[in-house]
Amino acid sequence: MLLLLRFRQWQIDNLKKTQEPLSRLFFIGQMMAVSFPGFTENKITVSSDDGPIEIAYLIGGSGPPLLLLHGFPQTKAIWSQVAPELAKHFTVVAADLRGYGASSKPHGKADHSTYSKRSMAADQHSLMQALGFDQFFLLGHDRGGRVSHRLALDFPESVLRLMVLDISPTLTMYEKTTMAFAKGYWHWFFLIQPEPVPETLIGANPEYWLKNHMGRHAGTGIFSADRWAEYLANASSPQCMHAMCEDYRAAASIDLIHDRSDRAAGNQLKMPLRVLWGEHGLVNQCFKPLDDWQSVATNVTGRSVPSGHYIPEEIPGLLIDEAKEFFK
């Protein structure tokens, strides 16, 4: 109760400081959710091996369908500066991944398959089909990029073009892990520890952890008060934190099995793939994203951009231009 009261006071204090209209802010339960002008919020229930899963999404605009998938430890709110402009050219769907935001958060199975990228990708494919989009463009950041990679592999007939932000393929990053990468991305190795170790430690002070994690490179000033409040609500939810840990546990176990199986079978992405990565980020320092993606895809272009990890929030204008050009 004390944590919730402190969180509510933090929200109130920051709402007093923000210059954004209060009409853009609303609550879902204990979650402060960010709305996009001209977008409609909804949920769709999809079937899965883990039972019914509710996927929360925002939809707006007109034109060819474009699905936007966020990363960790964030929500669809990362697209708030990007989606409204893209909606002038596309029918934009910004969804919360399973386990994040306002989507369902089932408890993970022992084999971590509940949060395998295969399961999370199937959710999003079902969402788009339910909305009437058999084929669509796909843009994913961070964990959303990894879900997008799996979605494009498992449903290649549905993904017309794919763009990923600030990642190399998961298997490549694990196989090429160095001391520099392990020190910089220590959360990759912390979050995969057995339940409930990371959940308990983060739960003791979610706000401290979130500031340390998200502010260590670009600072927290790039996140508006409403977006930050939503991210903090996520980190403060035991169910959400467990789901996010399971996302990483899956990446270090069952996802690698799936990726190695694709490698052995020679499965590659055939659709056009665009890769952008931050020149100030650790991916740029420790990996060669263009080369890495060319090893798993046949039609790859990309470049570094003047930002850190959080491309949609650090340089939204540049990303909008890139997306409009690539998905046209």
Backbone as numpy.savetxt, mean C-alpha at the origin, in Angstrom:
# Nx Ny Nz CAx CAy CAz Cx Cy Cz
-8.17 2.96 27.41 -9.00 4.16 27.41 -8.13 5.42 27.41
-7.05 5.41 28.19 -6.16 6.56 28.23 -5.55 6.82 26.86
-5.15 5.74 26.16 -4.58 5.88 24.83 -5.58 6.50 23.87
-6.85 6.04 23.95 -7.88 6.58 23.07 -8.13 8.05 23.35
-8.17 8.44 24.62 -8.38 9.84 24.97 -7.24 10.71 24.47
-6.02 10.20 24.62 -4.87 10.96 24.11 -4.92 11.10 22.60
-5.36 10.04 21.94 -5.47 10.07 20.49 -6.53 11.07 20.06
-7.68 11.05 20.75 -8.73 12.01 20.41 -8.26 13.45 20.61
-7.53 13.71 21.69 -7.03 15.06 21.92 -6.05 15.45 20.84
-5.22 14.48 20.41 -4.26 14.75 19.32 -5.01 15.13 18.06
-6.11 14.39 17.75 -6.91 14.72 16.58 -7.47 16.13 16.68
-8.03 16.46 17.82 -8.64 17.78 18.00 -7.60 18.88 17.84
-6.44 18.70 18.46 -5.38 19.71 18.36 -4.94 19.92 16.93
-4.82 18.82 16.17 -4.37 18.95 14.79 -5.45 19.48 13.87
-6.71 19.17 14.16 -7.78 19.75 13.37 -7.80 21.27 13.52
-7.43 21.76 14.70 -7.39 23.21 14.92 -6.29 23.84 14.08
-5.22 23.07 13.81 -4.08 23.63 13.08 -4.26 23.54 11.57
-4.95 22.48 11.09 -5.02 22.26 9.65 -5.84 23.35 8.97
-5.49 23.66 7.74 -6.21 24.64 6.94 -7.24 23.95 6.05
-7.31 22.63 6.07 -8.24 21.93 5.22 -9.64 21.99 5.82
-10.68 22.06 4.96 -12.05 22.18 5.46 -12.46 20.94 6.23
-13.24 21.14 7.29 -13.68 20.02 8.12 -14.59 19.08 7.35
-15.17 19.56 6.23 -16.04 18.68 5.45 -15.28 17.51 4.85
-13.94 17.59 4.80 -13.15 16.50 4.24 -12.86 15.44 5.29
-13.27 15.68 6.54 -12.92 14.76 7.61 -14.18 14.12 8.19
-14.13 12.78 8.34 -15.25 12.09 8.96 -14.73 10.84 9.63
-15.58 10.23 10.46 -15.15 9.09 11.25 -15.90 7.83 10.85
-15.18 6.72 10.89 -15.79 5.40 10.77 -15.38 4.66 12.03
-16.29 4.49 13.00 -15.92 3.89 14.28 -14.87 4.77 14.92
-13.71 4.20 15.24 -12.62 4.95 15.85 -11.67 5.49 14.78
-11.99 5.27 13.49 -11.09 5.63 12.40 -11.44 6.99 11.83
-10.47 7.89 11.79 -10.65 9.13 11.05 -10.28 8.82 9.60
-11.23 8.94 8.68 -11.00 8.58 7.29 -10.93 9.82 6.43
-10.11 9.78 5.42 -9.88 10.89 4.50 -10.75 10.68 3.27
-11.54 11.67 2.91 -12.37 11.59 1.71 -11.71 12.37 0.58
-12.06 12.02 -0.65 -11.55 12.71 -1.83 -12.71 13.47 -2.48
-12.53 14.73 -2.86 -13.60 15.49 -3.51 -14.11 14.77 -4.76
-15.42 14.62 -4.84 -16.02 13.99 -6.01 -16.02 12.48 -6.00
-15.52 11.87 -4.93 -15.47 10.41 -4.83 -16.56 9.90 -3.90
-16.99 8.68 -4.15 -17.96 7.99 -3.31 -17.27 6.88 -2.54
-17.57 6.77 -1.26 -16.99 5.71 -0.44 -17.95 4.54 -0.34
-17.40 3.32 -0.37 -18.26 2.15 -0.27 -17.43 0.96 0.19
-18.09 -0.17 0.42 -17.44 -1.45 0.71 -18.09 -2.53 -0.13
-17.27 -3.50 -0.54 -17.78 -4.67 -1.24 -17.26 -5.90 -0.52
-18.11 -6.89 -0.33 -17.70 -8.15 0.29 -17.30 -9.13 -0.79
-16.09 -9.67 -0.67 -15.58 -10.64 -1.64 -15.37 -11.97 -0.94
-15.44 -13.05 -1.69 -15.22 -14.39 -1.15 -13.73 -14.69 -1.11
-13.31 -15.49 -0.12 -11.91 -15.88 -0.02 -11.79 -17.16 0.77
-10.60 -17.74 0.78 -10.35 -18.94 1.58 -10.44 -18.66 3.07
-10.44 -17.39 3.43 -10.53 -16.98 4.83 -11.93 -16.51 5.19
-12.88 -16.80 4.32 -14.25 -16.36 4.56 -14.51 -15.03 3.87
-15.68 -14.44 4.08 -16.02 -13.16 3.44 -15.07 -12.05 3.91
-14.60 -11.25 2.96 -13.70 -10.13 3.24 -14.33 -8.85 2.70
-14.46 -7.87 3.58 -14.95 -6.56 3.14 -13.77 -5.71 2.68
-13.87 -5.18 1.48 -12.85 -4.27 0.95 -13.45 -2.88 0.84
-12.85 -1.94 1.54 -13.29 -0.54 1.50 -12.61 0.17 0.34
-13.35 1.04 -0.32 -12.77 1.73 -1.47 -13.46 3.08 -1.68
-12.77 3.93 -2.39 -13.31 5.18 -2.90 -13.29 5.11 -4.42
-14.33 5.61 -5.07 -14.40 5.58 -6.52 -14.87 6.93 -7.03
-14.25 7.38 -8.13 -14.62 8.65 -8.71 -14.05 8.81 -10.10
-14.59 9.77 -10.83 -14.08 10.07 -12.16 -14.77 9.29 -13.26
-14.20 9.39 -14.46 -14.72 8.66 -15.61 -13.58 8.37 -16.56
-13.79 7.35 -17.38 -12.73 6.92 -18.30 -12.27 5.52 -17.96
-11.13 5.11 -18.52 -10.62 3.76 -18.26 -10.38 3.54 -16.77
-10.67 2.35 -16.24 -10.51 2.10 -14.81 -9.04 2.01 -14.39
-8.74 2.61 -13.25 -7.39 2.63 -12.68 -7.50 2.32 -11.20
-6.88 1.23 -10.77 -6.89 0.81 -9.37 -5.62 1.28 -8.68
-5.77 1.96 -7.54 -4.65 2.46 -6.75 -4.55 1.68 -5.45
-3.36 1.13 -5.15 -3.14 0.35 -3.94 -2.02 0.95 -3.11
-2.30 1.19 -1.84 -1.41 1.87 -0.92 -0.39 0.92 -0.31
0.52 1.49 0.49 1.54 0.69 1.16 1.38 0.70 2.68
2.43 0.27 3.35 2.50 0.14 4.81 3.14 1.38 5.41
2.70 1.81 6.57 1.55 1.39 7.37 0.38 2.32 7.11
0.02 2.45 5.86 -0.89 3.50 5.44 -2.23 2.95 4.97
-2.98 3.77 4.27 -4.30 3.42 3.77 -4.47 4.07 2.40
-5.65 3.94 1.87 -5.96 4.59 0.59 -5.83 6.11 0.67
-5.73 6.65 1.88 -5.57 8.10 2.04 -4.30 8.64 1.38
-3.32 7.78 1.10 -2.09 8.28 0.47 -2.36 8.92 -0.89
-3.48 8.57 -1.51 -3.77 9.05 -2.86 -4.57 10.35 -2.86
-4.76 10.98 -1.71 -5.67 12.14 -1.64 -5.22 13.30 -2.50
-3.92 13.44 -2.75 -3.42 14.53 -3.59 -3.28 14.11 -5.05
-3.51 12.85 -5.32 -3.29 12.30 -6.67 -4.60 11.90 -7.34
-5.46 11.22 -6.59 -6.68 10.65 -7.17 -7.62 11.67 -7.80
-7.88 12.83 -7.16 -8.82 13.77 -7.78 -8.38 14.25 -9.15
-7.08 14.46 -9.34 -6.59 14.90 -10.65 -6.66 13.76 -11.66
-6.30 12.56 -11.24 -6.37 11.41 -12.14 -7.82 11.11 -12.53
-8.76 11.45 -11.64 -10.17 11.19 -11.92 -10.70 12.02 -13.09
-9.94 13.01 -13.50 -10.33 13.79 -14.69 -10.09 13.00 -15.97
-9.33 11.91 -15.86 -8.94 11.13 -17.03 -9.30 9.65 -16.92
-9.52 9.18 -15.69 -9.77 7.77 -15.45 -10.90 7.59 -14.44
-11.50 6.40 -14.44 -12.35 6.00 -13.32 -11.43 5.43 -12.26
-11.21 6.18 -11.21 -10.20 5.84 -10.21 -10.85 5.09 -9.04
-10.25 3.95 -8.70 -10.67 3.17 -7.53 -9.47 3.12 -6.58
-9.61 3.71 -5.41 -8.56 3.67 -4.38 -9.08 2.78 -3.25
-8.41 1.64 -3.06 -8.91 0.64 -2.12 -7.98 0.46 -0.93
-8.55 0.06 0.20 -7.76 -0.39 1.34 -7.45 -1.87 1.16
-6.19 -2.23 1.32 -5.82 -3.64 1.29 -6.48 -4.39 2.45
-6.66 -5.67 2.28 -7.06 -6.53 3.40 -6.12 -6.28 4.58
-6.71 -6.06 5.76 -5.90 -5.83 6.96 -5.61 -4.38 7.25
-5.92 -3.49 6.32 -5.58 -2.08 6.46 -6.85 -1.22 6.39
-6.75 -0.02 6.97 -7.82 0.95 6.84 -9.16 0.41 7.30
-10.17 0.56 6.45 -11.53 0.14 6.79 -11.87 -1.23 6.22
-10.90 -1.93 5.64 -11.14 -3.28 5.12 -11.07 -4.30 6.26
-11.55 -5.52 5.99 -11.56 -6.59 7.00 -10.16 -6.93 7.46
-10.07 -7.39 8.71 -8.79 -7.72 9.32 -8.85 -9.10 9.98
-8.96 -10.17 9.18 -9.02 -11.50 9.79 -7.71 -11.85 10.48
-7.81 -12.70 11.51 -6.59 -13.14 12.19 -5.83 -14.08 11.27
-4.52 -13.92 11.24 -3.70 -14.70 10.34 -3.62 -16.17 10.70
-3.58 -17.02 9.68 -3.38 -18.45 9.87 -1.90 -18.74 10.16
-1.65 -19.94 10.63 -0.29 -20.32 11.03 0.69 -20.27 9.87
0.22 -20.55 8.65 1.12 -20.53 7.49 1.19 -19.15 6.84
0.53 -18.16 7.43 0.53 -16.76 6.98 -0.17 -16.55 5.63
-0.89 -17.57 5.17 -1.55 -17.47 3.87 -2.66 -16.43 3.85
-3.21 -16.10 5.01 -4.28 -15.10 5.07 -3.82 -13.78 4.50
-2.54 -13.47 4.69 -2.00 -12.20 4.18 -0.92 -12.42 3.11
-1.00 -13.56 2.45 -0.14 -13.75 1.28 -0.53 -12.72 0.23
0.40 -12.32 -0.59 0.07 -11.38 -1.64 -0.92 -11.99 -2.61
-0.92 -13.32 -2.72 -1.90 -13.99 -3.57 -3.32 -13.76 -3.04
-3.51 -13.90 -1.74 -4.83 -13.68 -1.15 -5.23 -12.21 -1.24
-4.29 -11.32 -0.95 -4.60 -9.89 -0.98 -4.87 -9.41 -2.40
-4.16 -9.98 -3.37 -4.38 -9.62 -4.77 -5.73 -10.12 -5.26
-6.11 -11.32 -4.83 -7.41 -11.86 -5.24 -8.55 -10.99 -4.75
-8.41 -10.41 -3.54 -9.42 -9.47 -3.04 -9.63 -8.33 -4.01
-8.53 -7.75 -4.44 -8.61 -6.55 -5.28 -9.12 -6.89 -6.68
-8.74 -8.06 -7.18 -9.26 -8.49 -8.48 -10.77 -8.70 -8.39
-11.23 -9.31 -7.30 -12.67 -9.51 -7.11 -13.39 -8.17 -6.98
-12.77 -7.21 -6.29 -13.36 -5.88 -6.18 -13.59 -5.28 -7.56
-12.57 -5.30 -8.40 -12.70 -4.68 -9.72 -13.73 -5.41 -10.57
-13.78 -6.72 -10.48 -14.78 -7.46 -11.23 -16.19 -7.12 -10.73
-16.34 -6.98 -9.41 -17.64 -6.63 -8.86 -18.09 -5.25 -9.31
-17.13 -4.38 -9.56 -17.44 -3.03 -10.05 -17.67 -3.00 -11.56
-17.49 -4.16 -12.21 -17.73 -4.25 -13.64 -16.50 -4.03 -14.50
-15.31 -4.09 -13.90 -14.08 -3.83 -14.64 -13.29 -5.13 -14.80
-13.45 -5.77 -15.97 -12.71 -7.01 -16.23 -11.25 -6.73 -16.54
-10.96 -5.55 -17.07 -9.59 -5.14 -17.37 -9.39 -3.73 -16.82
-8.17 -3.45 -16.35 -7.93 -2.16 -15.72 -6.43 -1.88 -15.66
-6.12 -0.61 -15.42 -4.75 -0.19 -15.12 -4.52 -0.34 -13.62
-3.25 -0.47 -13.23 -2.93 -0.77 -11.84 -1.70 0.01 -11.40
-1.82 0.69 -10.26 -0.72 1.49 -9.70 -0.60 1.17 -8.21
0.58 0.69 -7.78 0.76 0.31 -6.39 2.03 0.87 -5.79
1.92 1.33 -4.55 3.07 1.85 -3.81 3.43 0.90 -2.68
4.73 0.62 -2.50 5.19 -0.14 -1.34 4.48 -1.49 -1.30
3.82 -1.85 -0.18 3.14 -3.16 -0.10 2.09 -3.28 -1.19
1.44 -2.17 -1.52 0.48 -2.20 -2.62 1.13 -2.54 -3.94
2.40 -2.16 -4.10 3.14 -2.55 -5.29 3.39 -4.05 -5.32
3.63 -4.64 -4.17 3.86 -6.09 -4.09 2.57 -6.86 -4.35
1.46 -6.35 -3.82 0.16 -6.94 -4.14 -0.11 -6.79 -5.63
0.24 -5.65 -6.20 0.02 -5.41 -7.63 0.85 -6.37 -8.48
2.09 -6.61 -8.07 2.94 -7.56 -8.78 2.28 -8.93 -8.82
1.79 -9.40 -7.68 1.14 -10.71 -7.62 -0.17 -10.71 -8.41
-0.94 -9.62 -8.32 -2.19 -9.53 -9.07 -1.93 -9.65 -10.56
-0.88 -8.97 -11.04 -0.56 -9.01 -12.47 -0.07 -10.39 -12.90
0.59 -11.12 -12.00 1.03 -12.48 -12.32 -0.14 -13.46 -12.33
-1.02 -13.34 -11.35 -2.11 -14.30 -11.22 -3.29 -14.00 -12.14
-3.45 -12.74 -12.53 -4.56 -12.35 -13.40 -4.04 -11.48 -14.55
-3.13 -12.02 -15.37 -2.49 -11.19 -16.40 -3.46 -10.66 -17.45
-4.58 -11.38 -17.64 -5.55 -10.93 -18.63 -6.30 -9.68 -18.16
-6.25 -9.40 -16.87 -7.00 -8.26 -16.32 -6.18 -6.98 -16.24
-4.87 -7.10 -16.08 -4.03 -5.92 -15.87 -3.43 -5.47 -17.20
-3.90 -4.32 -17.68 -3.44 -3.83 -18.98 -2.07 -3.18 -18.89
-1.85 -2.41 -17.84 -0.57 -1.75 -17.60 -0.36 -1.68 -16.09
0.90 -1.74 -15.67 1.23 -1.76 -14.24 2.32 -0.75 -13.95
2.12 0.01 -12.86 3.15 0.92 -12.37 3.37 0.62 -10.89
4.63 0.48 -10.48 4.96 0.25 -9.07 5.90 1.34 -8.59
5.80 1.67 -7.30 6.53 2.79 -6.73 7.44 2.35 -5.61
8.73 2.62 -5.76 9.77 2.50 -4.75 9.91 1.09 -4.19
9.90 0.12 -5.07 10.18 -1.26 -4.66 10.96 -1.98 -5.76
11.72 -2.98 -5.35 12.17 -4.04 -6.23 11.37 -5.28 -5.85
11.40 -6.33 -6.67 10.63 -7.54 -6.32 11.04 -8.09 -4.95
10.06 -8.62 -4.22 10.29 -9.08 -2.85 11.40 -10.13 -2.78
11.34 -11.14 -3.63 12.34 -12.20 -3.61 13.73 -11.63 -3.87
13.83 -10.72 -4.80 15.12 -10.08 -5.10 15.66 -9.34 -3.89
14.81 -8.61 -3.21 15.26 -7.81 -2.07 15.73 -8.70 -0.93
15.05 -9.81 -0.68 15.51 -10.72 0.36 16.83 -11.39 -0.05
16.93 -11.79 -1.29 18.14 -12.49 -1.73 19.36 -11.57 -1.80
19.11 -10.28 -1.96 20.21 -9.32 -2.07 20.34 -8.45 -0.82
19.82 -8.93 0.30 19.90 -8.16 1.54 21.36 -7.97 1.98
21.69 -6.72 2.31 23.01 -6.36 2.81 22.87 -5.77 4.21
23.99 -5.51 4.85 23.95 -4.87 6.16 23.27 -3.50 6.06
23.56 -2.75 5.00 22.96 -1.42 4.84 21.44 -1.52 4.71
20.97 -2.49 3.95 19.53 -2.66 3.80 18.89 -3.10 5.11
19.50 -4.04 5.80 18.95 -4.54 7.06 18.87 -3.44 8.12
19.86 -2.56 8.14 19.84 -1.45 9.10 18.77 -0.44 8.74
18.63 -0.14 7.46 17.67 0.86 7.05 16.23 0.38 7.06
16.03 -0.86 6.64 14.70 -1.47 6.61 14.57 -2.51 7.70
15.00 -2.15 8.91 14.98 -3.11 10.02 13.59 -3.63 10.31
12.57 -2.83 9.95 11.20 -3.28 10.22 10.86 -4.54 9.44
11.51 -4.78 8.31 11.28 -6.02 7.55 11.57 -7.25 8.41
12.55 -7.12 9.28 13.01 -8.27 10.06 12.43 -8.26 11.47
11.95 -7.11 11.91 11.27 -6.99 13.20 9.83 -7.50 13.11
9.10 -7.07 12.08 7.69 -7.39 11.97 7.43 -8.86 11.68
8.43 -9.59 11.18 8.23 -11.01 10.88 8.46 -11.91 12.09
8.84 -11.32 13.23 9.03 -12.12 14.43 7.69 -12.72 14.87
7.71 -13.85 15.59 6.47 -14.55 15.91 5.47 -13.68 16.67
4.21 -13.90 16.38 3.13 -13.28 17.13 3.21 -13.72 18.59
3.06 -12.83 19.56 2.67 -11.42 19.45 3.82 -10.47 19.75
5.05 -10.82 19.41 6.19 -9.99 19.82 6.11 -8.58 19.24
6.11 -8.40 17.90 6.05 -7.02 17.41 4.74 -6.32 17.74
3.62 -7.07 17.69 2.33 -6.47 18.02 2.34 -5.87 19.42
2.93 -6.60 20.38 2.95 -6.15 21.76 3.86 -4.94 21.95
5.02 -4.98 21.35 5.98 -3.89 21.51 5.48 -2.60 20.87
4.92 -2.70 19.66 4.38 -1.51 19.00 3.15 -1.01 19.74
2.33 -1.94 20.23 1.11 -1.56 20.92 1.35 -0.78 22.20
2.55 -0.88 22.77 2.85 -0.13 23.98 2.90 1.37 23.73
3.26 1.78 22.50 3.32 3.20 22.18 3.25 3.36 20.65
2.07 3.18 20.06 1.94 3.23 18.61 2.39 4.55 18.00
2.11 5.66 18.67 2.45 6.96 18.10 3.97 7.13 18.02
4.68 6.71 19.05 6.14 6.79 19.01 6.69 5.95 17.87
6.16 4.73 17.75 6.65 3.85 16.68 6.37 4.45 15.31
5.15 4.99 15.11 4.78 5.52 13.80 5.67 6.72 13.43
5.90 7.61 14.38 6.76 8.76 14.11 8.17 8.32 13.78
8.68 7.32 14.51 10.02 6.82 14.24 10.10 6.17 12.88
9.08 5.38 12.54 9.12 4.65 11.28 8.93 5.57 10.08
7.90 6.40 10.11 7.55 7.20 8.94 8.31 8.51 8.87
8.86 8.96 9.99 9.53 10.24 9.98 11.04 10.18 9.86
11.60 8.98 9.77 13.06 8.86 9.85 13.78 9.37 8.61
13.08 9.51 7.49 13.74 9.96 6.27 13.24 11.35 5.84
11.94 11.44 5.51 11.39 12.71 5.01 10.78 13.56 6.12
10.71 13.03 7.33 10.01 13.74 8.39 8.51 13.53 8.26
7.77 13.88 9.29 6.32 13.68 9.25 5.58 14.87 8.66
6.29 15.92 8.33 5.64 17.12 7.80 5.00 16.93 6.44
5.38 15.88 5.72 4.78 15.64 4.40 3.37 15.06 4.51
2.97 14.64 5.71 1.66 14.04 5.90 0.70 15.07 6.50
-0.40 15.33 5.82 -1.39 16.26 6.35 -1.97 15.71 7.64
-2.59 16.59 8.44 -3.12 16.18 9.74 -4.16 15.08 9.61
-5.01 15.17 8.58 -6.06 14.15 8.45 -5.48 12.81 8.03
-4.50 12.83 7.12 -3.88 11.56 6.72 -3.11 10.95 7.90
-2.35 11.78 8.63 -1.58 11.26 9.75 -2.51 10.65 10.81
-3.63 11.30 11.06 -4.57 10.76 12.05 -5.09 9.39 11.62
-5.31 9.21 10.34 -5.78 7.92 9.85 -4.69 6.86 9.99
-3.46 7.21 9.69 -2.36 6.26 9.84 -2.15 5.88 11.31
-2.29 6.88 12.19 -2.13 6.61 13.62 -3.26 5.72 14.13
-4.47 5.93 13.63 -5.58 5.07 14.03 -5.32 3.63 13.63
-4.73 3.43 12.45 -4.35 2.10 12.02 -3.36 1.47 12.98
-2.29 2.20 13.24 -1.23 1.67 14.09 -1.72 1.41 15.51
-2.76 2.11 15.94 -3.29 1.98 17.29 -4.30 0.84 17.41
-4.69 0.25 16.30 -5.65 -0.84 16.31 -4.92 -2.18 16.41
-5.15 -2.96 17.46 -4.48 -4.26 17.59 -4.75 -5.18 16.41
-5.99 -5.14 15.88 -6.32 -5.99 14.74 -5.55 -5.57 13.50
-5.45 -4.26 13.29 -4.73 -3.77 12.13 -3.23 -4.03 12.26
-2.68 -3.81 13.44 -1.25 -4.04 13.62 -0.91 -5.52 13.42
-1.77 -6.42 13.92 -1.55 -7.84 13.68 -1.56 -8.13 12.18
-2.54 -7.55 11.47 -2.63 -7.79 10.04 -1.39 -7.29 9.31
-0.89 -6.13 9.70 0.29 -5.59 9.04 1.52 -6.46 9.32
1.63 -6.96 10.53 2.73 -7.90 10.83 2.59 -9.15 9.99
1.37 -9.65 9.84 1.15 -10.85 9.03 1.48 -10.60 7.56
1.23 -9.40 7.09 1.62 -9.02 5.73 3.13 -9.26 5.54
3.92 -8.84 6.52 5.38 -9.02 6.43 5.78 -10.47 6.68
5.10 -11.14 7.60 5.42 -12.55 7.83 5.16 -13.37 6.57
4.08 -13.05 5.88 3.78 -13.74 4.62 4.86 -13.46 3.58
5.32 -12.22 3.54 6.34 -11.85 2.55 7.63 -12.63 2.75
7.92 -13.00 4.00 9.16 -13.71 4.30 8.98 -15.22 4.29
7.80 -15.69 3.92 7.54 -17.14 3.95 6.77 -17.57 2.71
5.44 -17.58 2.79 4.63 -18.14 1.71 4.76 -17.35 0.41
4.95 -16.04 0.50 5.13 -15.25 -0.72 6.39 -15.67 -1.47
7.44 -15.99 -0.74 8.68 -16.42 -1.39 8.50 -17.77 -2.07
7.69 -18.63 -1.49 7.38 -19.92 -2.14 6.67 -19.67 -3.47
5.70 -18.77 -3.46 4.98 -18.45 -4.69 5.92 -17.81 -5.71
6.78 -16.90 -5.27 7.69 -16.22 -6.18 8.70 -17.19 -6.79
9.23 -18.09 -5.97 10.19 -19.07 -6.49 9.53 -20.03 -7.47
8.27 -20.35 -7.22 7.54 -21.20 -8.14 7.38 -20.53 -9.50
7.07 -19.22 -9.48 6.96 -18.48 -10.74 8.30 -18.42 -11.45
9.36 -18.21 -10.70 10.69 -18.14 -11.29 11.04 -19.48 -11.96
10.78 -20.57 -11.26 11.10 -21.89 -11.80 10.30 -22.20 -13.06
9.05 -21.70 -13.10 8.19 -21.95 -14.26 8.43 -20.96 -15.39
9.27 -19.95 -15.15 9.54 -18.94 -16.17 8.42 -17.94 -16.36
7.55 -17.82 -15.36 6.44 -16.86 -15.45 6.96 -15.44 -15.29
6.65 -14.60 -16.25 7.05 -13.20 -16.20 5.88 -12.29 -16.53
5.99 -11.06 -16.09 4.99 -10.06 -16.45 5.17 -9.70 -17.92
4.06 -9.71 -18.65 4.12 -9.40 -20.08 3.58 -8.01 -20.40
2.73 -7.48 -19.53 2.15 -6.16 -19.80 3.21 -5.07 -19.60
3.04 -3.89 -20.19 3.98 -2.80 -19.93 4.05 -2.48 -18.44
5.28 -2.32 -17.94 5.53 -2.05 -16.52 6.38 -0.80 -16.40
5.92 0.12 -15.57 6.66 1.35 -15.29 7.07 1.34 -13.82
8.36 1.62 -13.56 8.89 1.59 -12.21 9.46 2.97 -11.87
9.01 3.54 -10.75 9.54 4.79 -10.25 10.05 4.55 -8.84
11.20 5.13 -8.52 11.74 4.99 -7.17 12.40 6.28 -6.73
12.37 6.54 -5.42 12.89 7.78 -4.88 14.41 7.80 -4.86
15.00 8.85 -5.39 16.46 8.91 -5.44 17.08 9.07 -4.06
16.28 9.52 -3.08 16.79 9.68 -1.72 16.43 8.49 -0.82
15.82 7.47 -1.38 15.35 6.34 -0.59 16.35 5.19 -0.56
16.08 4.25 0.32 16.97 3.12 0.53 16.93 2.14 -0.64
15.81 2.03 -1.32 15.74 1.15 -2.48 16.75 1.59 -3.53
16.86 2.89 -3.74 17.83 3.41 -4.69 19.26 3.15 -4.23
19.50 3.22 -2.93 20.84 3.03 -2.40 21.29 1.57 -2.43
20.36 0.65 -2.22 20.72 -0.76 -2.01 20.39 -1.68 -3.19
19.59 -1.21 -4.14 19.17 -2.09 -5.23 19.26 -1.36 -6.56
19.01 -2.10 -7.63 18.95 -1.55 -8.98 17.57 -1.86 -9.52
16.59 -1.02 -9.17 15.20 -1.34 -9.48 14.91 -1.68 -10.93
15.49 -0.93 -11.86 15.20 -1.21 -13.27 15.71 -2.59 -13.66
16.95 -2.91 -13.29 17.50 -4.23 -13.57 16.71 -5.32 -12.85
16.35 -5.05 -11.60 15.62 -6.05 -10.82 14.29 -6.40 -11.47
13.56 -5.40 -11.94 12.27 -5.66 -12.56 12.41 -6.25 -13.95
13.48 -5.92 -14.64 13.70 -6.53 -15.96 13.97 -8.02 -15.86
14.33 -8.50 -14.68 14.55 -9.93 -14.51 13.24 -10.70 -14.33
12.12 -9.98 -14.08 10.83 -10.66 -13.87 9.76 -10.16 -14.84
10.11 -9.26 -15.74 9.14 -8.69 -16.68 9.83 -8.45 -18.02
9.04 -8.44 -19.08 9.60 -8.35 -20.43 9.54 -6.95 -21.03
8.77 -6.05 -20.44 8.57 -4.73 -21.04 8.59 -3.69 -19.93
9.81 -3.28 -19.54 9.99 -2.43 -18.36 10.64 -1.11 -18.72
10.08 -0.03 -18.22 10.73 1.28 -18.26 10.67 1.86 -16.85
11.49 2.88 -16.59 11.44 3.50 -15.28 12.57 4.46 -15.05
12.51 5.13 -13.89 13.55 6.10 -13.54 13.44 6.44 -12.06
14.50 7.03 -11.54 14.43 7.57 -10.19 13.76 8.94 -10.25
13.14 9.33 -9.15 12.45 10.61 -9.07 12.93 11.34 -7.82
12.80 12.67 -7.79 13.36 13.47 -6.67 12.51 13.41 -5.41
12.58 12.29 -4.72 11.81 12.12 -3.49 12.45 11.04 -2.66
11.83 10.81 -1.49 12.17 9.65 -0.69 11.21 8.53 -1.00
10.78 7.80 0.03 9.95 6.62 -0.17 8.50 6.95 -0.51
7.95 8.04 0.07 6.51 8.28 -0.01 6.17 9.14 -1.23
6.37 8.60 -2.40 6.24 9.32 -3.66 4.87 9.99 -3.81
3.74 9.30 -3.54 2.44 9.96 -3.73 2.22 11.18 -2.85
2.93 11.26 -1.73 2.73 12.37 -0.82 3.87 13.39 -0.89
5.02 13.01 -1.39 6.15 13.92 -1.49 6.13 14.70 -2.81
5.81 14.02 -3.90 5.81 14.67 -5.22 4.56 14.26 -6.00
3.38 14.61 -5.50 2.15 14.17 -6.17 2.02 14.68 -7.60
2.48 15.89 -7.85 2.36 16.45 -9.20 3.14 15.65 -10.22
4.36 15.28 -9.88 5.17 14.48 -10.80 4.54 13.12 -11.03
4.02 12.52 -9.97 3.39 11.21 -10.12 2.15 11.30 -11.00
1.37 12.35 -10.83 0.20 12.54 -11.69 0.61 12.59 -13.16
1.65 13.36 -13.45 2.12 13.47 -14.84 2.59 12.12 -15.37
3.33 11.39 -14.56 3.83 10.08 -14.96 2.66 9.12 -15.24
1.68 9.12 -14.34 0.54 8.21 -14.50 -0.29 8.56 -15.72
-0.54 9.82 -15.94 -1.32 10.23 -17.11 -0.63 9.84 -18.39
0.69 9.98 -18.43 1.45 9.64 -19.64 1.49 8.13 -19.86
1.73 7.38 -18.77 1.90 5.93 -18.91 0.58 5.21 -19.19
-0.50 5.65 -18.54 -1.77 4.95 -18.66 -2.67 5.50 -19.76
-2.19 6.47 -20.54 -3.05 7.09 -21.55 -3.41 6.10 -22.66
